[in-house]
Amino acid sequence: MEPILERLSTKDQKSLIAKSKMLHIPKNAIIFENGAPADYLYFIHKGNVRIFKQIEPNKELTIFTRGEQDGFGEIGVFGAQKYSNSAKTLQDSMVYAIERSDLEEALSEDGRLSLHFTRWLAESLEGSKAKIRDYIAFGSEGAVASIFIRYSNMHGVVTPEGVRITEPIMIQDISKHIAVSRETVSRIVNKWKDQGIITNENKYFLIKDMEYFRKLLVCEQCNVDNCVL
């Protein structure tokens, strides 16, 4: 999904940033929690942010992650008075925070700007809906397969042997994304390795049979153009 700031003209970007305040937020810091007043929309200048839902103690479901030039907090700001998810930095980050009232004023004055935000919000909701579909409808194996497909879309390189993922994949990170135990994820990954569907060197994976994942998740019936984390 194209980051929101990249959709805007330089003039519009500067106008929104001028209405915002910059925050320096350290790694692993909570920016907002589920149920907090949805007073701000955030734009990421530097860093990465994870949006997640607490399912139960020590069990979280990642809704999506956002990087530079993108925003977050939109589901709360545009949809309700309170945030329905929590946001946490994945690394030291610099973000701009614009107050809800200032954003609403800017959008009401510029129909073109409002259209960009409407499309971004619609794509965000569609993407998160597809992710929840993968995580819930296809069981633990489907949920893990969804993560591998999303990593391949973001960091995959097609080779004669298959799709090589250029970023490390940690079992514990998959567990956090899909709210499935680390032991279950490890068992699924080891089964795929035994079946020759994937191989790995340390934490770098090669997907040898992508079609297995696509059939498992019935990808041909999904309308999301670019499945990412």
Secondary structure, DSSP 8 states (H G I E B T S, - for coil): ---HHHHS-HHHHHHHHHTSEEEEE-TT-EEE-TTSB--EEEEEEES-EEEEEEEETTEEEEEEEE-TT-EE-HHHHHH-SB-SSEEEESSSEEEEEEEHHHHHHHHHH-HHHHHHHHHHHHHHHHHHHHHHHHHHHTHHHHHHHHHHHHHHHHHEEEETTEEEE-S---HHHHHHHHT--HHHHHHHHHHHHHHTSEEEETTEEEES-HHHHHHHTTGGG---S----
